[in-house]
C-alpha cells in the first residue's frame, strides 16, 4: 500500500496510473484547465462525492455601488445524498469557497 505522499508525488509528476487512482471515495476534478466554465461532475462508484473546480475568468461584479471586473471561478459539488446531508455538503462547499477566495484562512484556520 502506498502512502498519500507517494501518490501525490506521482500525480504531480504525471506518472500515477489508473489503478492507483481507483477506489477513492472523494475526487477533485479540475475541468478549468480545459476551459470549462461550469459543469456537473458525475460520481463514479464507490465515490461519495466529487468537487468540480472550473476556469477562472474576469466577470462583471457589483462592488459597493460600482461594477468591476473581478476573477470568478465556479465550483460544483455532486454528492450521494444517501450518505451526505445537504447541510453538511453546502457547509463544506462554502468553506472551499472561503479558502479559495482567501488562502490565508486555511493557514490561520479561520
Biopython code that builds the backbone (N, CA, C, O; Angstrom):
import numpy as np
from Bio.PDB.StructureBuilder import StructureBuilder

atoms = [
    (1, "UNK", "N", (0.839, -1.183, 0.000)),
    (1, "UNK", "CA", (0.000, 0.000, 0.000)),
    (1, "UNK", "C", (0.887, 1.251, 0.000)),
    (1, "UNK", "O", (1.840, 1.348, 0.774)),
    (2, "UNK", "N", (0.563, 2.190, -0.868)),
    (2, "UNK", "CA", (1.367, 3.400, -0.988)),
    (2, "UNK", "C", (0.849, 4.492, -0.059)),
    (2, "UNK", "O", (-0.329, 4.516, 0.299)),
    (3, "UNK", "N", (1.728, 5.372, 0.315)),
    (3, "UNK", "CA", (1.330, 6.478, 1.163)),
    (3, "UNK", "C", (0.729, 7.588, 0.318)),
    (3, "UNK", "O", (0.936, 7.645, -0.894)),
    (4, "UNK", "N", (-0.011, 8.464, 0.967)),
    (4, "UNK", "CA", (-0.615, 9.603, 0.272)),
    (4, "UNK", "C", (0.461, 10.502, -0.329)),
    (4, "UNK", "O", (0.257, 11.087, -1.392)),
    (5, "UNK", "N", (1.611, 10.616, 0.346)),
    (5, "UNK", "CA", (2.697, 11.446, -0.184)),
    (5, "UNK", "C", (3.246, 10.878, -1.491)),
    (5, "UNK", "O", (3.515, 11.623, -2.434)),
    (6, "UNK", "N", (3.409, 9.565, -1.542)),
    (6, "UNK", "CA", (3.921, 8.924, -2.759)),
    (6, "UNK", "C", (2.928, 9.081, -3.906)),
    (6, "UNK", "O", (3.319, 9.347, -5.042)),
    (7, "UNK", "N", (1.646, 8.914, -3.604)),
    (7, "UNK", "CA", (0.626, 9.079, -4.640)),
    (7, "UNK", "C", (0.558, 10.533, -5.105)),
    (7, "UNK", "O", (0.409, 10.797, -6.298)),
    (8, "UNK", "N", (0.665, 11.471, -4.172)),
    (8, "UNK", "CA", (0.675, 12.890, -4.529)),
    (8, "UNK", "C", (1.848, 13.240, -5.430)),
    (8, "UNK", "O", (1.702, 13.994, -6.393)),
    (9, "UNK", "N", (3.012, 12.688, -5.110)),
    (9, "UNK", "CA", (4.201, 12.927, -5.934)),
    (9, "UNK", "C", (3.987, 12.396, -7.345)),
    (9, "UNK", "O", (4.294, 13.075, -8.325)),
    (10, "UNK", "N", (3.460, 11.181, -7.444)),
    (10, "UNK", "CA", (3.203, 10.597, -8.755)),
    (10, "UNK", "C", (2.182, 11.424, -9.542)),
    (10, "UNK", "O", (2.327, 11.603, -10.751)),
    (11, "UNK", "N", (1.161, 11.922, -8.863)),
    (11, "UNK", "CA", (0.154, 12.747, -9.537)),
    (11, "UNK", "C", (0.778, 14.030, -10.073)),
    (11, "UNK", "O", (0.515, 14.426, -11.208)),
    (12, "UNK", "N", (1.604, 14.677, -9.257)),
    (12, "UNK", "CA", (2.269, 15.917, -9.695)),
    (12, "UNK", "C", (3.211, 15.671, -10.860)),
    (12, "UNK", "O", (3.346, 16.513, -11.748)),
    (13, "UNK", "N", (3.866, 14.510, -10.854)),
    (13, "UNK", "CA", (4.820, 14.174, -11.916)),
    (13, "UNK", "C", (4.134, 13.617, -13.164)),
    (13, "UNK", "O", (4.759, 13.462, -14.213)),
    (14, "UNK", "N", (2.832, 13.317, -13.034)),
    (14, "UNK", "CA", (2.093, 12.768, -14.167)),
    (14, "UNK", "C", (2.361, 11.296, -14.418)),
    (14, "UNK", "O", (2.150, 10.804, -15.527)),
    (15, "UNK", "N", (2.829, 10.584, -13.386)),
    (15, "UNK", "CA", (3.158, 9.167, -13.557)),
    (15, "UNK", "C", (2.189, 8.241, -12.823)),
    (15, "UNK", "O", (2.402, 7.028, -12.795)),
    (16, "UNK", "N", (1.140, 8.785, -12.235)),
    (16, "UNK", "CA", (0.181, 7.954, -11.499)),
    (16, "UNK", "C", (-0.650, 7.136, -12.496)),
    (16, "UNK", "O", (-1.033, 7.631, -13.556)),
    (17, "UNK", "N", (-0.919, 5.881, -12.137)),
    (17, "UNK", "CA", (-1.673, 5.001, -13.033)),
    (17, "UNK", "C", (-3.164, 5.035, -12.698)),
    (17, "UNK", "O", (-3.561, 5.490, -11.625)),
    (18, "UNK", "N", (-3.969, 4.553, -13.620)),
    (18, "UNK", "CA", (-5.419, 4.461, -13.408)),
    (18, "UNK", "C", (-5.711, 3.575, -12.199)),
    (18, "UNK", "O", (-6.561, 3.911, -11.374)),
    (19, "UNK", "N", (-5.016, 2.457, -12.092)),
    (19, "UNK", "CA", (-5.234, 1.547, -10.957)),
    (19, "UNK", "C", (-4.944, 2.228, -9.627)),
    (19, "UNK", "O", (-5.632, 1.974, -8.638)),
    (20, "UNK", "N", (-3.929, 3.092, -9.593)),
    (20, "UNK", "CA", (-3.589, 3.794, -8.345)),
    (20, "UNK", "C", (-4.625, 4.848, -7.997)),
    (20, "UNK", "O", (-4.719, 5.251, -6.837)),
    (21, "UNK", "N", (-5.400, 5.303, -8.964)),
    (21, "UNK", "CA", (-6.436, 6.309, -8.703)),
    (21, "UNK", "C", (-7.792, 5.678, -8.405)),
    (21, "UNK", "O", (-8.709, 6.382, -7.982)),
    (22, "UNK", "N", (-7.943, 4.390, -8.611)),
    (22, "UNK", "CA", (-9.227, 3.711, -8.429)),
    (22, "UNK", "C", (-9.540, 3.485, -6.963)),
    (22, "UNK", "O", (-8.636, 3.356, -6.137)),
    (23, "UNK", "N", (-10.828, 3.437, -6.643)),
    (23, "UNK", "CA", (-11.271, 3.058, -5.309)),
    (23, "UNK", "C", (-11.407, 4.187, -4.321)),
    (23, "UNK", "O", (-11.714, 3.941, -3.154)),
    (24, "UNK", "N", (-11.188, 5.425, -4.746)),
    (24, "UNK", "CA", (-11.316, 6.556, -3.832)),
    (24, "UNK", "C", (-12.763, 6.850, -3.497)),
    (24, "UNK", "O", (-13.671, 6.412, -4.204)),
    (25, "UNK", "N", (-12.984, 7.594, -2.418)),
    (25, "UNK", "CA", (-14.346, 7.954, -2.028)),
    (25, "UNK", "C", (-14.653, 9.421, -2.281)),
    (25, "UNK", "O", (-15.810, 9.833, -2.190)),
    (26, "UNK", "N", (-13.635, 10.218, -2.599)),
    (26, "UNK", "CA", (-13.836, 11.639, -2.898)),
    (26, "UNK", "C", (-12.849, 12.037, -3.990)),
    (26, "UNK", "O", (-11.677, 11.664, -3.946)),
    (27, "UNK", "N", (-13.332, 12.796, -4.967)),
    (27, "UNK", "CA", (-12.494, 13.214, -6.080)),
    (27, "UNK", "C", (-12.585, 14.715, -6.261)),
    (27, "UNK", "O", (-13.641, 15.316, -6.060)),
    (28, "UNK", "N", (-11.460, 15.320, -6.645)),
    (28, "UNK", "CA", (-11.448, 16.724, -7.056)),
    (28, "UNK", "C", (-11.130, 16.733, -8.540)),
    (28, "UNK", "O", (-10.101, 16.212, -8.971)),
    (29, "UNK", "N", (-12.021, 17.327, -9.316)),
    (29, "UNK", "CA", (-11.870, 17.390, -10.766)),
    (29, "UNK", "C", (-11.604, 18.839, -11.167)),
    (29, "UNK", "O", (-12.313, 19.750, -10.740)),
    (30, "UNK", "N", (-10.575, 19.044, -11.991)),
    (30, "UNK", "CA", (-10.205, 20.396, -12.397)),
    (30, "UNK", "C", (-10.459, 20.574, -13.887)),
    (30, "UNK", "O", (-9.527, 20.548, -14.690)),
    (31, "UNK", "N", (-11.724, 20.755, -14.253)),
    (31, "UNK", "CA", (-12.079, 20.982, -15.649)),
    (31, "UNK", "C", (-11.642, 22.342, -16.141)),
    (31, "UNK", "O", (-11.624, 22.591, -17.347)),
    (32, "UNK", "N", (-11.289, 23.223, -15.224)),
    (32, "UNK", "CA", (-10.866, 24.569, -15.598)),
    (32, "UNK", "C", (-9.637, 24.594, -16.475)),
    (32, "UNK", "O", (-9.478, 25.507, -17.285)),
    (33, "UNK", "N", (-8.756, 23.607, -16.334)),
    (33, "UNK", "CA", (-7.547, 23.574, -17.164)),
    (33, "UNK", "C", (-7.892, 23.350, -18.625)),
    (33, "UNK", "O", (-7.077, 23.620, -19.507)),
    (34, "UNK", "N", (-9.105, 22.854, -18.887)),
    (34, "UNK", "CA", (-9.555, 22.647, -20.264)),
    (34, "UNK", "C", (-10.498, 23.756, -20.723)),
    (34, "UNK", "O", (-11.061, 23.685, -21.815)),
    (35, "UNK", "N", (-10.669, 24.796, -19.872)),
    (35, "UNK", "CA", (-11.513, 25.919, -20.233)),
    (35, "UNK", "C", (-12.957, 25.792, -19.793)),
    (35, "UNK", "O", (-13.777, 26.642, -20.140)),
    (36, "UNK", "N", (-13.293, 24.755, -19.039)),
    (36, "UNK", "CA", (-14.673, 24.563, -18.596)),
    (36, "UNK", "C", (-15.103, 25.696, -17.668)),
    (36, "UNK", "O", (-14.427, 25.993, -16.683)),
    (37, "UNK", "N", (-16.223, 26.319, -17.989)),
    (37, "UNK", "CA", (-16.765, 27.383, -17.138)),
    (37, "UNK", "C", (-17.653, 26.815, -16.031)),
    (37, "UNK", "O", (-17.652, 27.314, -14.906)),
    (38, "UNK", "N", (-18.404, 25.775, -16.356)),
    (38, "UNK", "CA", (-19.313, 25.183, -15.376)),
    (38, "UNK", "C", (-19.765, 23.823, -15.881)),
    (38, "UNK", "O", (-20.065, 23.663, -17.064)),
    (39, "UNK", "N", (-19.813, 22.866, -15.005)),
    (39, "UNK", "CA", (-20.330, 21.544, -15.346)),
    (39, "UNK", "C", (-20.820, 20.876, -14.074)),
    (39, "UNK", "O", (-20.614, 21.379, -12.969)),
    (40, "UNK", "N", (-21.466, 19.743, -14.247)),
    (40, "UNK", "CA", (-21.914, 18.951, -13.111)),
    (40, "UNK", "C", (-21.079, 17.681, -13.070)),
    (40, "UNK", "O", (-21.275, 16.791, -13.898)),
    (41, "UNK", "N", (-20.151, 17.579, -12.125)),
    (41, "UNK", "CA", (-19.339, 16.368, -12.040)),
    (41, "UNK", "C", (-20.215, 15.154, -11.719)),
    (41, "UNK", "O", (-21.214, 15.275, -11.010)),
    (42, "UNK", "N", (-19.843, 14.009, -12.233)),
    (42, "UNK", "CA", (-20.610, 12.780, -12.032)),
    (42, "UNK", "C", (-19.837, 11.849, -11.100)),
    (42, "UNK", "O", (-18.637, 11.632, -11.272)),
    (43, "UNK", "N", (-20.537, 11.310, -10.122)),
    (43, "UNK", "CA", (-19.940, 10.390, -9.154)),
    (43, "UNK", "C", (-19.723, 9.031, -9.811)),
    (43, "UNK", "O", (-20.616, 8.504, -10.475)),
    (44, "UNK", "N", (-18.548, 8.478, -9.624)),
    (44, "UNK", "CA", (-18.243, 7.110, -10.060)),
    (44, "UNK", "C", (-18.114, 6.236, -8.821)),
    (44, "UNK", "O", (-17.294, 6.533, -7.953)),
    (45, "UNK", "N", (-18.901, 5.162, -8.712)),
    (45, "UNK", "CA", (-18.800, 4.293, -7.532)),
    (45, "UNK", "C", (-17.364, 3.818, -7.335)),
    (45, "UNK", "O", (-16.706, 3.499, -8.325)),
    (46, "UNK", "N", (-16.845, 3.755, -6.115)),
    (46, "UNK", "CA", (-17.511, 3.892, -4.827)),
    (46, "UNK", "C", (-17.454, 5.303, -4.237)),
    (46, "UNK", "O", (-17.551, 5.461, -3.020)),
    (47, "UNK", "N", (-17.302, 6.309, -5.064)),
    (47, "UNK", "CA", (-17.208, 7.677, -4.557)),
    (47, "UNK", "C", (-18.485, 8.087, -3.825)),
    (47, "UNK", "O", (-19.581, 7.624, -4.143)),
    (48, "UNK", "N", (-18.314, 8.964, -2.840)),
    (48, "UNK", "CA", (-19.465, 9.538, -2.158)),
    (48, "UNK", "C", (-19.679, 10.980, -2.617)),
    (48, "UNK", "O", (-20.772, 11.526, -2.467)),
    (49, "UNK", "N", (-18.620, 11.603, -3.185)),
    (49, "UNK", "CA", (-18.753, 12.988, -3.659)),
    (49, "UNK", "C", (-17.625, 13.320, -4.622)),
    (49, "UNK", "O", (-16.581, 12.669, -4.643)),
    (50, "UNK", "N", (-17.871, 14.362, -5.424)),
    (50, "UNK", "CA", (-16.856, 14.879, -6.332)),
    (50, "UNK", "C", (-16.991, 16.395, -6.386)),
    (50, "UNK", "O", (-18.091, 16.930, -6.529)),
    (51, "UNK", "N", (-15.855, 17.076, -6.268)),
    (51, "UNK", "CA", (-15.805, 18.535, -6.321)),
    (51, "UNK", "C", (-15.248, 18.938, -7.676)),
    (51, "UNK", "O", (-14.138, 18.545, -8.036)),
    (52, "UNK", "N", (-16.008, 19.713, -8.422)),
    (52, "UNK", "CA", (-15.561, 20.209, -9.718)),
    (52, "UNK", "C", (-15.133, 21.658, -9.602)),
    (52, "UNK", "O", (-15.904, 22.504, -9.149)),
    (53, "UNK", "N", (-13.905, 21.946, -10.009)),
    (53, "UNK", "CA", (-13.383, 23.313, -9.988)),
    (53, "UNK", "C", (-13.186, 23.739, -11.435)),
    (53, "UNK", "O", (-12.655, 22.973, -12.240)),
    (54, "UNK", "N", (-13.605, 24.942, -11.770)),
    (54, "UNK", "CA", (-13.671, 25.362, -13.160)),
    (54, "UNK", "C", (-12.767, 26.552, -13.457)),
    (54, "UNK", "O", (-12.043, 27.037, -12.588)),
    (55, "UNK", "N", (-12.826, 27.001, -14.676)),
    (55, "UNK", "CA", (-11.982, 28.068, -15.199)),
    (55, "UNK", "C", (-12.165, 29.384, -14.422)),
    (55, "UNK", "O", (-13.278, 29.721, -14.019)),
    (56, "UNK", "N", (-11.088, 30.105, -14.222)),
    (56, "UNK", "CA", (-11.150, 31.434, -13.609)),
    (56, "UNK", "C", (-11.161, 32.458, -14.739)),
    (56, "UNK", "O", (-10.246, 32.500, -15.562)),
    (57, "UNK", "N", (-12.218, 33.289, -14.769)),
    (57, "UNK", "CA", (-12.333, 34.325, -15.798)),
    (57, "UNK", "C", (-12.753, 35.635, -15.167)),
    (57, "UNK", "O", (-13.327, 35.657, -14.078)),
    (58, "UNK", "N", (-12.466, 36.718, -15.849)),
    (58, "UNK", "CA", (-12.902, 38.037, -15.393)),
    (58, "UNK", "C", (-14.401, 38.171, -15.663)),
    (58, "UNK", "O", (-14.858, 37.938, -16.782)),
    (59, "UNK", "N", (-15.161, 38.547, -14.634)),
    (59, "UNK", "CA", (-16.604, 38.719, -14.747)),
    (59, "UNK", "C", (-16.996, 40.039, -14.114)),
    (59, "UNK", "O", (-16.356, 40.513, -13.175)),
    (60, "UNK", "N", (-18.052, 40.619, -14.640)),
    (60, "UNK", "CA", (-18.589, 41.852, -14.056)),
    (60, "UNK", "C", (-19.193, 41.525, -12.695)),
    (60, "UNK", "O", (-20.024, 40.626, -12.576)),
    (61, "UNK", "N", (-18.771, 42.259, -11.676)),
    (61, "UNK", "CA", (-19.217, 42.028, -10.305)),
    (61, "UNK", "C", (-19.568, 43.365, -9.665)),
    (61, "UNK", "O", (-18.879, 44.361, -9.886)),
    (62, "UNK", "N", (-20.630, 43.392, -8.878)),
    (62, "UNK", "CA", (-21.001, 44.603, -8.161)),
    (62, "UNK", "C", (-20.179, 44.674, -6.885)),
    (62, "UNK", "O", (-20.223, 43.763, -6.059)),
    (63, "UNK", "N", (-19.427, 45.761, -6.727)),
    (63, "UNK", "CA", (-18.620, 46.013, -5.537)),
    (63, "UNK", "C", (-19.070, 47.364, -4.998)),
    (63, "UNK", "O", (-18.809, 48.406, -5.598)),
    (64, "UNK", "N", (-19.754, 47.327, -3.851)),
    (64, "UNK", "CA", (-20.357, 48.566, -3.357)),
    (64, "UNK", "C", (-21.457, 48.977, -4.319)),
    (64, "UNK", "O", (-22.431, 48.250, -4.512)),
    (65, "UNK", "N", (-21.292, 50.162, -4.927)),
    (65, "UNK", "CA", (-22.260, 50.633, -5.915)),
    (65, "UNK", "C", (-21.662, 50.692, -7.310)),
    (65, "UNK", "O", (-22.227, 51.304, -8.216)),
    (66, "UNK", "N", (-20.508, 50.046, -7.473)),
    (66, "UNK", "CA", (-19.807, 50.077, -8.759)),
    (66, "UNK", "C", (-19.734, 48.672, -9.355)),
    (66, "UNK", "O", (-19.797, 47.671, -8.641)),
    (67, "UNK", "N", (-19.602, 48.626, -10.664)),
    (67, "UNK", "CA", (-19.392, 47.364, -11.357)),
    (67, "UNK", "C", (-17.919, 47.280, -11.725)),
    (67, "UNK", "O", (-17.378, 48.172, -12.379)),
    (68, "UNK", "N", (-17.271, 46.188, -11.294)),
    (68, "UNK", "CA", (-15.846, 45.990, -11.538)),
    (68, "UNK", "C", (-15.600, 44.608, -12.120)),
    (68, "UNK", "O", (-16.358, 43.671, -11.867)),
    (69, "UNK", "N", (-14.537, 44.491, -12.899)),
    (69, "UNK", "CA", (-14.121, 43.177, -13.390)),
    (69, "UNK", "C", (-13.336, 42.494, -12.282)),
    (69, "UNK", "O", (-12.369, 43.051, -11.762)),
    (70, "UNK", "N", (-13.753, 41.294, -11.925)),
    (70, "UNK", "CA", (-13.095, 40.527, -10.870)),
    (70, "UNK", "C", (-12.930, 39.088, -11.338)),
    (70, "UNK", "O", (-13.738, 38.602, -12.129)),
    (71, "UNK", "N", (-11.892, 38.396, -10.859)),
    (71, "UNK", "CA", (-11.751, 36.981, -11.223)),
    (71, "UNK", "C", (-12.847, 36.155, -10.541)),
    (71, "UNK", "O", (-13.124, 36.332, -9.355)),
    (72, "UNK", "N", (-13.460, 35.258, -11.303)),
    (72, "UNK", "CA", (-14.525, 34.419, -10.756)),
    (72, "UNK", "C", (-14.325, 32.987, -11.222)),
    (72, "UNK", "O", (-13.977, 32.735, -12.376)),
    (73, "UNK", "N", (-14.551, 32.057, -10.307)),
    (73, "UNK", "CA", (-14.465, 30.641, -10.620)),
    (73, "UNK", "C", (-15.695, 29.950, -10.041)),
    (73, "UNK", "O", (-16.040, 30.151, -8.877)),
    (74, "UNK", "N", (-16.346, 29.139, -10.857)),
    (74, "UNK", "CA", (-17.457, 28.342, -10.363)),
    (74, "UNK", "C", (-16.920, 27.033, -9.808)),
    (74, "UNK", "O", (-15.989, 26.442, -10.356)),
    (75, "UNK", "N", (-17.524, 26.588, -8.707)),
    (75, "UNK", "CA", (-17.217, 25.270, -8.156)),
    (75, "UNK", "C", (-18.540, 24.528, -7.993)),
    (75, "UNK", "O", (-19.574, 25.131, -7.707)),
    (76, "UNK", "N", (-18.493, 23.225, -8.179)),
    (76, "UNK", "CA", (-19.710, 22.412, -8.072)),
    (76, "UNK", "C", (-19.399, 21.165, -7.260)),
    (76, "UNK", "O", (-18.336, 20.559, -7.401)),
    (77, "UNK", "N", (-20.337, 20.798, -6.417)),
    (77, "UNK", "CA", (-20.190, 19.599, -5.595)),
    (77, "UNK", "C", (-21.346, 18.659, -5.891)),
    (77, "UNK", "O", (-22.510, 19.014, -5.704)),
    (78, "UNK", "N", (-21.022, 17.469, -6.349)),
    (78, "UNK", "CA", (-22.022, 16.424, -6.534)),
    (78, "UNK", "C", (-21.781, 15.398, -5.439)),
    (78, "UNK", "O", (-20.644, 14.987, -5.206)),
    (79, "UNK", "N", (-22.844, 14.988, -4.772)),
    (79, "UNK", "CA", (-22.675, 14.048, -3.660)),
    (79, "UNK", "C", (-23.854, 13.082, -3.593)),
    (79, "UNK", "O", (-24.943, 13.358, -4.095)),
    (80, "UNK", "N", (-23.602, 11.956, -2.962)),
    (80, "UNK", "CA", (-24.624, 10.938, -2.760)),
    (80, "UNK", "C", (-25.424, 11.331, -1.523)),
    (80, "UNK", "O", (-24.932, 11.262, -0.397)),
    (81, "UNK", "N", (-26.663, 11.743, -1.756)),
    (81, "UNK", "CA", (-27.490, 12.252, -0.654)),
    (81, "UNK", "C", (-27.870, 11.153, 0.335)),
    (81, "UNK", "O", (-28.354, 11.446, 1.428)),
    (82, "UNK", "N", (-27.659, 9.910, -0.034)),
    (82, "UNK", "CA", (-27.908, 8.816, 0.918)),
    (82, "UNK", "C", (-26.829, 8.783, 1.989)),
    (82, "UNK", "O", (-27.042, 8.248, 3.077)),
    (83, "UNK", "N", (-25.653, 9.363, 1.674)),
    (83, "UNK", "CA", (-24.518, 9.335, 2.599)),
    (83, "UNK", "C", (-24.220, 10.693, 3.217)),
    (83, "UNK", "O", (-23.737, 10.776, 4.347)),
    (84, "UNK", "N", (-24.509, 11.753, 2.478)),
    (84, "UNK", "CA", (-24.131, 13.101, 2.905)),
    (84, "UNK", "C", (-25.367, 13.976, 2.922)),
    (84, "UNK", "O", (-26.082, 14.071, 1.925)),
    (85, "UNK", "N", (-25.619, 14.615, 4.053)),
    (85, "UNK", "CA", (-26.754, 15.515, 4.184)),
    (85, "UNK", "C", (-26.462, 16.830, 3.468)),
    (85, "UNK", "O", (-25.316, 17.278, 3.429)),
    (86, "UNK", "N", (-27.484, 17.439, 2.911)),
    (86, "UNK", "CA", (-27.328, 18.687, 2.175)),
    (86, "UNK", "C", (-26.697, 19.799, 2.988)),
    (86, "UNK", "O", (-25.893, 20.571, 2.465)),
    (87, "UNK", "N", (-27.047, 19.891, 4.246)),
    (87, "UNK", "CA", (-26.482, 20.941, 5.100)),
    (87, "UNK", "C", (-24.960, 20.831, 5.192)),
    (87, "UNK", "O", (-24.252, 21.827, 5.051)),
    (88, "UNK", "N", (-24.462, 19.616, 5.428)),
    (88, "UNK", "CA", (-23.022, 19.413, 5.534)),
    (88, "UNK", "C", (-22.341, 19.655, 4.189)),
    (88, "UNK", "O", (-21.239, 20.200, 4.142)),
    (89, "UNK", "N", (-22.986, 19.255, 3.104)),
    (89, "UNK", "CA", (-22.408, 19.457, 1.773)),
    (89, "UNK", "C", (-22.274, 20.952, 1.462)),
    (89, "UNK", "O", (-21.242, 21.392, 0.955)),
    (90, "UNK", "N", (-23.306, 21.720, 1.762)),
    (90, "UNK", "CA", (-23.261, 23.160, 1.491)),
    (90, "UNK", "C", (-22.262, 23.852, 2.419)),
    (90, "UNK", "O", (-21.573, 24.780, 1.996)),
    (91, "UNK", "N", (-22.174, 23.420, 3.664)),
    (91, "UNK", "CA", (-21.194, 23.976, 4.598)),
    (91, "UNK", "C", (-19.776, 23.721, 4.083)),
    (91, "UNK", "O", (-18.928, 24.611, 4.137)),
    (92, "UNK", "N", (-19.518, 22.512, 3.586)),
    (92, "UNK", "CA", (-18.218, 22.171, 3.014)),
    (92, "UNK", "C", (-17.931, 23.040, 1.792)),
    (92, "UNK", "O", (-16.832, 23.578, 1.660)),
    (93, "UNK", "N", (-18.909, 23.180, 0.901)),
    (93, "UNK", "CA", (-18.727, 23.968, -0.315)),
    (93, "UNK", "C", (-18.448, 25.435, 0.025)),
    (93, "UNK", "O", (-17.615, 26.074, -0.618)),
    (94, "UNK", "N", (-19.135, 25.961, 1.023)),
    (94, "UNK", "CA", (-18.896, 27.346, 1.461)),
    (94, "UNK", "C", (-17.483, 27.489, 2.014)),
    (94, "UNK", "O", (-16.826, 28.501, 1.774)),
    (95, "UNK", "N", (-17.013, 26.496, 2.746)),
    (95, "UNK", "CA", (-15.646, 26.535, 3.295)),
    (95, "UNK", "C", (-14.616, 26.524, 2.168)),
    (95, "UNK", "O", (-13.630, 27.260, 2.228)),
    (96, "UNK", "N", (-14.829, 25.704, 1.150)),
    (96, "UNK", "CA", (-13.935, 25.680, -0.006)),
    (96, "UNK", "C", (-13.923, 27.052, -0.679)),
    (96, "UNK", "O", (-12.857, 27.566, -1.017)),
    (97, "UNK", "N", (-15.090, 27.642, -0.873)),
    (97, "UNK", "CA", (-15.196, 28.978, -1.469)),
    (97, "UNK", "C", (-14.390, 29.990, -0.661)),
    (97, "UNK", "O", (-13.621, 30.766, -1.228)),
    (98, "UNK", "N", (-14.561, 29.986, 0.646)),
    (98, "UNK", "CA", (-13.846, 30.935, 1.504)),
    (98, "UNK", "C", (-12.330, 30.755, 1.397)),
    (98, "UNK", "O", (-11.589, 31.738, 1.355)),
    (99, "UNK", "N", (-11.871, 29.511, 1.352)),
    (99, "UNK", "CA", (-10.431, 29.235, 1.277)),
    (99, "UNK", "C", (-9.864, 29.644, -0.075)),
    (99, "UNK", "O", (-8.765, 30.192, -0.148)),
    (100, "UNK", "N", (-10.611, 29.379, -1.152)),
    (100, "UNK", "CA", (-10.138, 29.764, -2.483)),
    (100, "UNK", "C", (-10.066, 31.293, -2.589)),
    (100, "UNK", "O", (-9.131, 31.833, -3.181)),
    (101, "UNK", "N", (-11.047, 31.979, -2.020)),
    (101, "UNK", "CA", (-11.041, 33.443, -2.057)),
    (101, "UNK", "C", (-9.908, 34.046, -1.235)),
    (101, "UNK", "O", (-9.356, 35.083, -1.603)),
    (102, "UNK", "N", (-9.561, 33.401, -0.125)),
    (102, "UNK", "CA", (-8.515, 33.915, 0.744)),
    (102, "UNK", "C", (-7.766, 32.733, 1.391)),
    (102, "UNK", "O", (-8.134, 32.291, 2.480)),
    (103, "UNK", "N", (-6.715, 32.222, 0.722)),
    (103, "UNK", "CA", (-5.991, 31.043, 1.223)),
    (103, "UNK", "C", (-5.414, 31.213, 2.630)),
    (103, "UNK", "O", (-5.116, 30.218, 3.290)),
    (104, "UNK", "N", (-5.252, 32.435, 3.096)),
    (104, "UNK", "CA", (-4.757, 32.638, 4.461)),
    (104, "UNK", "C", (-5.668, 31.991, 5.483)),
    (104, "UNK", "O", (-5.218, 31.600, 6.560)),
    (105, "UNK", "N", (-6.962, 31.871, 5.150)),
    (105, "UNK", "CA", (-7.934, 31.237, 6.072)),
    (105, "UNK", "C", (-7.514, 29.805, 6.392)),
    (105, "UNK", "O", (-7.684, 29.343, 7.521)),
    (106, "UNK", "N", (-6.969, 29.105, 5.404)),
    (106, "UNK", "CA", (-6.529, 27.728, 5.605)),
    (106, "UNK", "C", (-5.330, 27.688, 6.552)),
    (106, "UNK", "O", (-5.270, 26.855, 7.457)),
    (107, "UNK", "N", (-4.385, 28.585, 6.335)),
    (107, "UNK", "CA", (-3.197, 28.621, 7.180)),
    (107, "UNK", "C", (-3.508, 29.048, 8.606)),
    (107, "UNK", "O", (-2.914, 28.544, 9.558)),
    (108, "UNK", "N", (-4.450, 29.986, 8.747)),
    (108, "UNK", "CA", (-4.791, 30.510, 10.060)),
    (108, "UNK", "C", (-5.940, 29.765, 10.716)),
    (108, "UNK", "O", (-6.271, 30.017, 11.875)),
    (109, "UNK", "N", (-6.562, 28.828, 9.959)),
    (109, "UNK", "CA", (-7.691, 28.037, 10.449)),
    (109, "UNK", "C", (-8.839, 28.919, 10.928)),
    (109, "UNK", "O", (-9.389, 28.720, 12.011)),
    (110, "UNK", "N", (-9.193, 29.917, 10.079)),
    (110, "UNK", "CA", (-10.336, 30.792, 10.405)),
    (110, "UNK", "C", (-11.408, 30.699, 9.351)),
    (110, "UNK", "O", (-12.439, 31.363, 9.459)),
]
sb = StructureBuilder()
sb.init_structure("model")
sb.init_model(0)
sb.init_chain("A")
sb.init_seg("    ")
for serial, (resi, resn, name, xyz) in enumerate(atoms, 1):
    if name == "N":
        sb.init_residue(resn, " ", resi, " ")
    sb.init_atom(name, np.array(xyz, "f"), 0.0, 1.0, " ", f" {name:<3s}", serial, name[0])
structure = sb.get_structure()
